[in-house]
Amino acid sequence: MAFTNEDAAHLLRRMGFGGNPDEISDLESRGKEGAVDYLLNHQNINNQPLDDLLTASFNFVDPRDGNRFNQGEIRRWWFTRMVHTRRQFEEKMTLFWHNHFATALSQVQDLYMYIQNLKFRQYGLSRFDDLLEAVSKDAAMLIWLNGLQNVAGSPNENFGRELQELFTMGILDPVTGQANYTEDDVKQVARAFTGWKFRNPRQGSDPYNAEWFIQANQHDNGSKTIYAGTPYQVSGNLGGEDVIGIICNRPQTGRFLTKKLFDFFVHPLSSSSQDKQTIDKFASVYTSSNHSIKELVRAIFTSDEFFSERARYGLVKQPVEYIVGAIRMLGADYRPGANVTGERNQTSNALAGFSRNMTQDIFNPPDVAGWDLNLGWTNTATMLERFNFANALVTNRNHTNPGVSITNDQLGEYTKSKSKKTVNKFLEVMNLFGVPKEVKTNLRNYLETDDQGVKVGYDKNDIDKKIRGLVHQILCLPESELN
């Protein structure tokens, strides 16, 4: 089947946050496999404009030089990346791993959260074994799950438990329903990770590398047996790296990751026999590709399942997706401001504030399980906050100070001489295909009626009054909440 403009828009919303009509047309011209490869191989995309903006806006040259790292700054930094990057999938995959390996500023120093975020970019599409090892040795995780208190003779089980429950296999196999590990496995795995430490990067030669090491006198060198009585039983003087390799090689890990990726990028999977077959189908890609995350997501994004009717608008937009997507699709402006001299410069962290009010506080998920996706985003309070963001976006006419805004010229680019064409164009720009006819009629009536309820001829020059209101109404449609 032909790869359509609607297909390209669907792909960019899921692998990224959405794009303007030119970006979507470019993806469409590449065909399905070509478009997926283009987004997937993001290292080949020139991202110099973003690099220049980050250099001008942030002073992260050396965290040992002053106190420029703080919670607000790293949030502003990440939103700047998501809004302005040309490598959308890099940011989207980083968001996935941030939710998967959920550590938070509530317990972890901002510098370590920043370093972990960089590691998600470095290892995000590598072998899962390599990513898991890097995250397990990372300072943020060692702090978050009490790895520093995990010592021989008094093992702390927090990481050993979450490693299996949340990061790799899950409590139950999503296909067979069988238990993947026991309480004794938690204890044995915890022993394997005893003595894991890190050195403060502010004291080392590399300020962005919290160097991992094993403190020998705190590591348990005794024999350990994991998964006793199963085909996966292993015994010996196992260390943490051994355990990571063993777990990553289990088929249950491929199934668990497939389900997590589907729930985040495609649509929620149920316990139906059809969905179990889907899990097995893509888990086999994980196994046959030597646990390659890149090949697994490539298979998912080029699949019939991804482009199915069930998948289209089958997810509720995360607050980050709603905010960043609206800005990118409309071609609006986000100016982060600058903090490069150590002085108090004018900056804007408004986007992080809106997202936090919608209950997605980036760098600070609620607990180790991450955010509750889809229906977890929707209640009366969070929907009001979404509408508040929409109002702020379309009413801010200050285009010089830091913050988010949209100009009349930007809105005029999609404004036509007739109300019907204007409505259709803005729905297309916002990637809303299949909006009911009666909704379109109501939007047209809004454009054609003045404040006194009198029908008027629509003039495209009346952008500041009517088009801003039209965009606000579109952003508040139920359809705009779906991805």
ZIVEN-V459936 format. One record per residue. N is the residue number from 0. RES is the residue in one small letter. PHI is phi in degrees with one decimal (* if undefined). PSI is psi in radians with two decimals (999 if undefined). D_FIRST is the distance of its C-alpha to the first C-alpha in Angstrom with 2 decimals. Layout:
n=(N N)
res=(RES RES)
phi=(PHI PHI)
psi=(PSI PSI)
d_first=(D_FIRST D_FIRST)
This chain:
n=(0 1 2 3 4 5 6 7 8 9 10 11 12 13 14 15 16 17 18 19 20 21 22 23 24 25 26 27 28 29 30 31 32 33 34 35 36 37 38 39 40 41 42 43 44 45 46 47 48 49 50 51 52 53 54 55 56 57 58 59 60 61 62 63 64 65 66 67 68 69 70 71 72 73 74 75 76 77 78 79 80 81 82 83 84 85 86 87 88 89 90 91 92 93 94 95 96 97 98 99 100 101 102 103 104 105 106 107 108 109 110 111 112 113 114 115 116 117 118 119 120 121 122 123 124 125 126 127 128 129 130 131 132 133 134 135 136 137 138 139 140 141 142 143 144 145 146 147 148 149 150 151 152 153 154 155 156 157 158 159 160 161 162 163 164 165 166 167 168 169 170 171 172 173 174 175 176 177 178 179 180 181 182 183 184 185 186 187 188 189 190 191 192 193 194 195 196 197 198 199 200 201 202 203 204 205 206 207 208 209 210 211 212 213 214 215 216 217 218 219 220 221 222 223 224 225 226 227 228 229 230 231 232 233 234 235 236 237 238 239 240 241 242 243 244 245 246 247 248 249 250 251 252 253 254 255 256 257 258 259 260 261 262 263 264 265 266 267 268 269 270 271 272 273 274 275 276 277 278 279 280 281 282 283 284 285 286 287 288 289 290 291 292 293 294 295 296 297 298 299 300 301 302 303 304 305 306 307 308 309 310 311 312 313 314 315 316 317 318 319 320 321 322 323 324 325 326 327 328 329 330 331 332 333 334 335 336 337 338 339 340 341 342 343 344 345 346 347 348 349 350 351 352 353 354 355 356 357 358 359 360 361 362 363 364 365 366 367 368 369 370 371 372 373 374 375 376 377 378 379 380 381 382 383 384 385 386 387 388 389 390 391 392 393 394 395 396 397 398 399 400 401 402 403 404 405 406 407 408 409 410 411 412 413 414 415 416 417 418 419 420 421 422 423 424 425 426 427 428 429 430 431 432 433 434 435 436 437 438 439 440 441 442 443 444 445 446 447 448 449 450 451 452 453 454 455 456 457 458 459 460 461 462 463 464 465 466 467 468 469 470 471 472 473 474 475 476 477 478 479 480 481 482)
res=(m a f t n e d a a h l l r r m g f g g n p d e i s d l e s r g k e g a v d y l l n h q n i n n q p l d d l l t a s f n f v d p r d g n r f n q g e i r r w w f t r m v h t r r q f e e k m t l f w h n h f a t a l s q v q d l y m y i q n l k f r q y g l s r f d d l l e a v s k d a a m l i w l n g l q n v a g s p n e n f g r e l q e l f t m g i l d p v t g q a n y t e d d v k q v a r a f t g w k f r n p r q g s d p y n a e w f i q a n q h d n g s k t i y a g t p y q v s g n l g g e d v i g i i c n r p q t g r f l t k k l f d f f v h p l s s s s q d k q t i d k f a s v y t s s n h s i k e l v r a i f t s d e f f s e r a r y g l v k q p v e y i v g a i r m l g a d y r p g a n v t g e r n q t s n a l a g f s r n m t q d i f n p p d v a g w d l n l g w t n t a t m l e r f n f a n a l v t n r n h t n p g v s i t n d q l g e y t k s k s k k t v n k f l e v m n l f g v p k e v k t n l r n y l e t d d q g v k v g y d k n d i d k k i r g l v h q i l c l p e s e l n)
phi=(* -67.2 -89.4 -96.2 -62.2 -66.0 -61.1 -63.8 -64.7 -60.0 -62.7 -71.8 -65.9 -85.6 -80.7 -143.6 -127.3 108.7 -153.2 -77.2 -55.8 -66.6 -64.6 -69.8 -62.4 -62.3 -63.2 -57.5 -67.0 -83.9 78.3 -60.6 -64.2 -65.8 -66.6 -63.2 -62.8 -60.7 -72.2 -69.9 -88.8 -66.2 -64.2 -87.4 -90.7 -67.2 -113.5 -59.5 -58.5 -67.4 -57.9 -65.1 -65.0 -64.4 -63.1 -76.6 -107.3 -134.4 -114.7 -106.6 -62.6 -151.1 -65.0 -80.5 -97.4 85.1 -112.9 -90.6 -87.1 -153.3 -62.7 -65.6 -65.9 -72.3 -66.0 -61.3 -61.5 -71.5 -63.9 -60.1 -61.9 -64.0 -74.6 -105.2 -67.7 -94.3 -109.3 -62.7 -68.5 -59.1 -72.1 -67.7 -69.5 -62.7 -64.1 -60.5 -68.8 -61.3 -79.0 -74.1 -99.6 -76.4 -109.1 -148.7 -64.1 -62.1 -130.0 -113.6 -59.1 -56.4 -59.6 -70.9 -66.2 -64.2 -61.4 -62.9 -60.1 -64.3 -68.5 -59.6 -70.3 -66.8 -110.5 -61.0 -121.4 -89.2 -65.4 -61.9 -56.0 -68.8 -62.3 -63.0 -65.9 -62.7 -68.7 -64.8 -88.5 -74.3 -57.8 -59.8 -72.1 -62.1 -76.1 -60.3 -109.4 60.8 -62.9 -69.4 -95.4 -88.1 -130.1 -56.7 88.1 -147.9 -66.8 -94.8 -91.5 -58.5 -68.7 -57.8 -75.8 -68.8 -53.2 -87.6 -76.7 -112.5 -101.3 -132.4 -114.4 84.4 -63.5 -119.6 -62.3 -66.9 -101.0 -88.3 79.9 -81.7 -66.5 -93.4 -162.0 -119.1 -62.1 -66.1 -63.1 -58.8 -64.9 -68.3 -64.4 -57.9 -60.5 -65.1 -100.4 -65.5 82.6 -75.7 -137.8 -145.2 -97.3 -59.1 -64.5 -68.1 -103.8 -102.0 -77.2 -112.7 -69.6 -109.9 -139.7 -79.2 -61.7 -84.4 -157.4 -106.6 -83.4 -56.1 -75.9 -113.2 -98.0 -84.4 -95.4 -74.7 -70.0 -132.3 -124.2 -118.6 58.8 -58.4 78.4 -120.0 -62.5 -104.1 -62.8 -139.7 -130.2 141.8 -80.0 -79.2 -103.4 -59.7 -64.2 -62.5 -63.0 -58.6 -62.6 -64.1 -66.7 -63.1 -85.1 -78.0 -63.0 -62.3 -68.2 -61.5 -68.5 -62.8 -64.8 -58.5 -64.2 -62.2 -65.9 -63.3 -61.1 -89.9 -106.7 -120.0 -166.0 -63.2 -97.7 -97.9 -96.4 -68.1 -62.7 -63.5 -70.1 -64.9 -64.5 -61.2 -58.9 -62.6 -58.4 -85.0 -63.7 -66.9 -67.1 -55.5 -69.5 -72.4 -99.4 60.5 68.1 -76.9 -64.9 -60.2 -71.3 -65.5 -71.5 -60.9 -62.3 -67.1 -74.3 -100.9 -84.5 -64.3 -61.7 -66.4 -97.4 -74.2 -63.5 -62.1 -79.4 -68.4 54.4 -94.5 -128.2 -85.7 -60.8 -65.1 -51.9 -60.7 -66.1 -64.0 -70.6 -65.7 -61.3 -61.2 -65.4 -70.8 -67.8 -81.2 72.6 -73.2 -108.8 -128.5 -107.8 -72.4 82.5 -138.4 -143.4 -121.2 -112.5 88.1 -89.7 -83.5 -94.9 -81.9 -136.5 -128.9 -116.0 -62.2 -64.1 -62.7 -66.2 -61.8 -62.8 -61.5 -64.9 -87.8 79.4 -116.5 -91.0 -63.0 70.3 -147.7 -60.4 -66.8 -163.5 -66.8 -83.4 80.2 -79.9 -83.0 -74.9 61.0 -63.9 -64.7 -89.0 -109.9 -156.3 -61.7 -70.9 -70.7 -66.4 -61.8 -66.1 -63.6 -66.5 -64.1 -63.2 -56.6 -64.7 -63.7 -63.8 -85.4 -102.4 -79.4 -105.6 -84.4 -107.5 -117.0 -77.3 -58.6 140.5 -111.5 -162.6 -143.5 -90.5 -63.4 -64.2 -64.3 -68.5 -65.2 -60.8 -110.0 -90.5 -105.0 -78.3 -118.5 -63.9 -61.5 -66.7 -65.4 -59.0 -62.2 -67.3 -69.4 -65.4 -65.2 -59.3 -86.9 61.8 -104.6 -102.4 83.0 -66.2 -56.1 -58.9 -66.3 -68.2 -61.4 -62.2 -63.1 -66.9 -64.1 -61.1 -62.1 -64.5 -94.3 -120.1 -85.4 -65.9 -93.8 80.4 -99.1 -63.9 -130.8 -75.2 -82.2 -118.2 -65.0 -76.7 -87.4 -68.3 -61.8 -86.1 -97.6 -68.4 -60.5 -66.0 -62.1 -62.5 -60.1 -64.1 -64.4 -64.9 -96.9 -67.1 -54.6 -62.2 -72.0 -85.1 -102.3 -116.6)
psi=(2.62 2.56 1.94 3.01 -0.67 -0.67 -0.77 -0.69 -0.74 -0.79 -0.77 -0.57 -0.63 -0.74 -0.22 -2.33 0.04 2.92 3.01 2.96 -0.62 -0.72 -0.69 -0.70 -0.67 -0.77 -0.74 -0.70 -0.34 -0.24 2.92 -0.97 -0.69 -0.68 -0.75 -0.78 -0.68 -0.82 -0.62 -0.73 0.99 -0.33 -0.31 -0.09 2.24 2.04 0.43 -0.69 -0.68 -0.77 -0.73 -0.71 -0.73 -0.70 -0.68 -0.37 -0.33 2.54 1.34 0.52 -0.80 1.95 -0.21 -0.22 1.52 -3.06 1.06 -0.21 2.17 2.99 -0.69 -0.71 -0.74 -0.52 -0.79 -0.69 -0.80 -0.70 -0.63 -0.75 -0.85 -0.66 -0.69 -0.12 2.61 -0.10 1.27 -0.66 -0.49 -0.77 -0.67 -0.68 -0.60 -0.70 -0.69 -0.85 -0.56 -0.64 -0.53 -0.87 1.21 1.74 2.89 2.67 -0.29 -0.40 -0.30 2.36 2.51 -0.68 -0.73 -0.57 -0.67 -0.80 -0.72 -0.70 -0.69 -0.63 -0.61 -0.64 -0.72 -0.72 0.07 -0.42 0.36 -2.85 2.48 -0.59 -0.78 -0.74 -0.82 -0.69 -0.75 -0.74 -0.69 -0.56 -0.11 2.53 -0.71 -0.76 -0.68 -0.60 -0.83 -0.77 0.53 0.55 -0.53 -0.38 0.05 1.75 2.73 2.39 -0.36 1.11 2.43 2.20 0.00 -0.90 -0.73 -0.59 -0.90 -0.52 -0.75 -0.68 -0.74 -0.44 -0.39 -1.04 -0.55 2.82 -0.78 2.51 2.19 -0.23 -0.89 -0.40 0.03 2.64 2.42 -0.31 2.94 3.02 -0.61 -0.60 -0.67 -0.80 -0.75 -0.72 -0.72 -0.72 -0.63 -0.45 0.17 2.55 0.09 2.23 3.07 2.71 2.44 2.12 -0.40 -0.29 -0.08 -3.09 -0.47 1.90 -0.23 0.44 1.77 1.62 2.21 2.54 2.91 2.18 1.91 -0.72 -0.05 0.06 2.38 1.93 0.18 2.91 2.47 2.54 2.16 2.56 0.74 2.43 0.16 2.92 -0.20 0.22 2.33 2.42 2.70 -3.05 1.28 2.36 3.07 -0.70 -0.63 -0.79 -0.73 -0.80 -0.71 -0.81 -0.75 -0.44 -0.14 2.43 -0.45 -0.52 -0.73 -0.67 -0.76 -0.79 -0.69 -0.81 -0.74 -0.74 -0.73 -0.80 -0.51 -0.73 -0.37 -1.34 2.73 2.42 2.42 -2.97 0.28 2.76 -0.62 -0.77 -0.57 -0.65 -0.68 -0.78 -0.83 -0.68 -0.82 -0.46 -0.52 -0.50 -0.75 -0.79 -0.83 -0.34 0.29 0.73 0.54 2.08 -0.70 -0.79 -0.57 -0.82 -0.53 -0.78 -0.69 -0.82 -0.28 0.09 2.79 -0.58 -0.70 -0.61 0.23 2.85 -0.57 -0.59 -0.57 2.17 0.58 0.08 2.60 2.30 2.30 2.67 -0.73 -0.73 -0.69 -0.79 -0.98 -0.69 -0.77 -0.75 -0.79 -0.73 -0.68 -0.24 0.49 3.09 2.41 2.00 1.88 -0.30 -2.92 2.48 1.39 -0.08 -0.10 -0.13 3.02 1.63 2.92 2.13 2.90 2.17 0.53 -0.68 -0.75 -0.62 -0.77 -0.76 -0.74 -0.72 -0.44 0.13 0.29 1.57 1.71 2.58 0.11 1.00 2.76 -0.54 -3.06 -0.30 -0.11 -2.92 2.59 1.86 2.94 -1.95 -0.29 -0.28 -0.22 2.03 3.05 -0.63 -0.80 -0.58 -0.67 -0.69 -0.61 -0.75 -0.59 -0.71 -0.79 -0.73 -0.75 -0.69 -0.82 -0.25 -0.20 1.97 0.09 1.88 0.31 -0.71 2.80 2.54 -2.97 2.41 2.98 2.39 2.83 -0.61 -0.71 -0.74 -0.62 -0.40 -0.50 0.12 2.22 3.06 -0.30 2.55 -0.68 -0.81 -0.62 -0.83 -0.84 -0.67 -0.76 -0.57 -0.67 -0.78 -0.66 0.20 0.58 1.71 2.42 0.37 2.35 2.59 -0.69 -0.54 -0.75 -0.70 -0.74 -0.68 -0.68 -0.75 -0.64 -0.77 -0.55 0.03 2.32 -3.12 -0.32 0.13 0.27 2.33 2.33 2.77 2.38 2.25 2.20 -0.25 -0.19 0.74 -0.80 -0.56 -0.87 -0.71 -0.64 -0.72 -0.66 -0.82 -0.71 -0.77 -0.70 -0.74 -0.36 0.00 2.57 -0.63 -0.52 -0.26 -0.15 2.62 999)
d_first=(0.00 3.78 6.52 8.92 12.68 12.92 10.82 13.22 16.12 15.47 15.37 18.54 20.37 20.01 20.59 23.13 24.63 22.52 23.00 23.89 21.61 22.20 21.23 17.93 17.21 18.20 15.79 12.87 14.14 14.10 10.42 9.79 12.29 14.53 14.86 15.76 18.15 19.69 20.58 21.55 23.84 25.70 28.91 27.74 27.51 30.83 32.32 35.72 35.92 35.69 38.20 40.54 40.31 41.05 43.99 45.34 44.93 45.87 48.68 47.35 48.96 51.24 51.55 55.16 56.06 56.78 55.02 51.82 49.63 49.51 47.12 46.42 45.79 43.18 41.31 41.48 40.36 37.19 36.22 36.83 34.45 31.66 32.06 32.55 30.67 27.97 27.00 25.61 24.39 27.89 29.39 26.93 27.44 31.16 31.08 29.50 32.23 34.88 34.09 33.83 37.11 38.74 42.00 43.71 46.24 48.35 49.68 48.46 49.81 47.51 47.76 46.48 43.53 42.68 43.01 40.76 38.07 38.29 37.93 34.70 33.35 34.93 33.75 30.74 28.19 30.69 31.67 32.40 35.86 36.66 35.53 37.45 40.54 40.50 40.22 42.88 45.28 44.58 47.47 45.55 44.70 48.18 49.69 47.30 47.68 51.30 50.76 53.89 55.95 54.59 57.57 59.14 61.33 59.67 55.89 53.76 50.88 48.60 46.27 46.43 45.28 42.47 41.22 40.39 39.72 37.59 36.49 35.49 35.57 36.55 39.39 37.43 34.57 31.53 30.61 34.05 36.07 38.83 40.93 40.08 43.53 47.05 49.62 51.36 48.22 48.27 51.89 51.36 48.38 50.44 53.20 50.87 50.16 53.82 55.28 52.09 53.11 52.24 54.39 54.35 52.45 54.96 57.55 55.61 54.76 51.09 50.81 47.13 47.61 49.36 50.36 49.95 52.71 54.32 57.85 59.46 62.14 59.61 57.19 57.53 57.88 58.51 56.48 53.55 51.54 48.11 46.08 49.13 48.65 44.90 43.04 42.67 46.43 47.79 51.40 53.31 54.22 50.72 49.96 47.17 45.04 45.42 44.28 41.18 40.18 40.90 38.90 35.85 35.87 35.80 32.56 33.30 32.74 29.17 28.55 30.37 28.53 25.11 26.23 27.71 24.61 22.44 25.15 25.24 21.68 19.38 21.37 24.68 24.77 27.19 29.32 27.27 26.62 22.83 23.27 25.77 23.32 20.91 23.94 24.89 21.47 21.53 25.30 25.03 23.26 26.30 28.63 27.11 26.80 30.48 29.81 27.69 26.55 24.29 22.40 22.26 20.76 18.29 17.06 17.02 15.23 12.27 12.16 10.35 13.79 13.87 10.91 12.21 14.26 17.29 16.86 16.45 20.06 21.17 23.83 26.96 27.35 30.08 32.85 32.04 28.42 29.71 32.31 30.55 27.31 29.34 31.18 28.26 26.05 29.08 30.44 33.69 36.42 37.69 40.88 42.16 45.54 47.55 49.72 50.67 54.45 55.44 56.81 55.59 52.99 50.88 47.54 45.01 43.66 42.50 38.90 40.12 42.55 39.98 37.82 40.95 41.84 38.44 39.46 37.37 40.13 38.48 40.53 42.15 40.06 42.22 42.71 41.54 38.67 37.15 35.85 34.77 31.17 29.50 32.21 34.80 34.22 34.95 38.48 40.63 42.02 38.82 37.09 40.14 39.86 36.26 37.55 40.42 38.13 36.18 39.58 40.78 37.76 37.99 41.80 42.71 43.73 45.57 43.66 46.30 47.19 45.02 42.54 39.39 39.24 37.31 38.85 38.93 37.45 34.42 33.98 34.74 31.79 29.54 32.21 31.92 34.72 33.62 33.25 30.04 28.26 29.89 28.78 25.16 25.28 26.87 24.46 21.61 23.75 24.30 20.59 21.39 18.64 19.65 23.37 25.40 26.91 30.42 29.95 28.90 31.94 34.23 33.09 33.72 37.10 37.99 37.41 39.42 42.38 45.14 47.10 49.59 47.01 47.30 44.34 43.99 42.02 39.39 40.21 37.85 40.99 41.58 39.17 41.61 42.48 39.39 36.29 37.52 37.99 34.55 32.93 35.22 34.22 30.49 31.17 33.11 30.50 29.43 25.80 26.92 28.10 24.71 22.27)
